[in-house]
Amino acid sequence: MSLKRYASLIDAWPKDALKRQLDFKALLKDDLAARQNGDNEGLPRLELQIKSMEELLESKYRKLYPISDKLMKPAGKPDYYRLLTKEIENGPVEPNFWQKLKIFVSN
């Protein structure tokens, strides 16, 4: 029962847009395969892991601890967190010519 629930949570886990070469979902699938083969030594308790994954997928802590607009839009850089969230959701963007020039000149 719990292995089936664990497998369904792994399928529901979102793809990580930033770390393409290190995929958390693939690590979870490897963990599931080890558990199905009976190799549970050194692995965390499955019930706690399932509970944690469910809470994260349901955004329990985002709802429990809402973030105010004042925190998300600091006076110094009001667009910082909006742009950061956009980059996390869409993945890193290749720098344009002017950004590359700025990096080249600063070094």
N, C-alpha and C positions, 0 to 999 in steps of 0.2 A: 504494500500500500504506500508506504512512505517513499520507496524508490520511484514509484510511478508519479507521485506528487512532485518529487525532486526533478524528475525528467521533464514534467510539464512546466515547472518554473524555469528550468534552463532554456526551454524553447521560447518562453515569454521574455527572457532577458534581452534588453536592447543591445544593438551593436554599438561598439565603442568607436566613435568617429575619429578620435585623436590618435589612438595607439593601434594602428593597423597591424603592425608586426607582433604585438602582444595582445592577444584576444582573450579576455576574461571568460567569455562564453566557451571557448575551446578548453580552457583550464577546467571549467565546471564539467564539461563533457568527459574529460579524462578522469576527473574525480568520480563521476557516475560509473564509468566503465570499471574503475578499480573496485568500487563498492559492489557492482554486480558480479565481479569475479570473486567476491568474498574477502578481498584484501582491505580490511577496515583499520588495520594497525597504523597508528599515527595520524589518522584522519579525525577531524572534529565530529562531535555527535551530530548525527543526521537531523534529529528533531530541532536542535537549536539552529542549525544552518537553514533548514526549511523555513522556520519562523522568521529568521532575519531576512531571508530573501523575499518572503511575502510582504514584510513590512516595508522594505525598500521599493518593491514594485508598486505597492499601494500608495507610496509617498506619505507614509504615516507621519514621519518627522517633519516634513514640509508643512503638513496641515497642523501639527501639534505646536510648532514653533514658527509662526509666520514672520516673514522678513518685511520690515517697514520700508516705505519709499525713501525715507531719509537715509537709511543705511545703503540702499541700492543705488542712490544717486548722490554721491558725495559732492560737496561744493567744488572741490578742485577739478574733478573729472566726472561730470554727470553721466557721460555715455560709457564709462569704463566697463561696468558689469553687463550692460546690454550688449556691447561688442564682444565681451568675453563669452557670454552665453551663446551668442550667434556663432562664434568660432568653435565652441564645444559641440554645438548641434550639427554644424555643417562640415567640421573638420578644418584643418589648417589650409590657408589659402596661399598659393604661390605668390611671393612678393612681386610687385610690378617693377618697372624700370627705375622709377624714382626711389623706391625703397631700397633696391639693390645698390643704386648709386650712393645713397645716404650711408649704407653700411660700408661700402667700399671706401668712401671718403673719410669716414670716422676711424677706420683702421689705418 
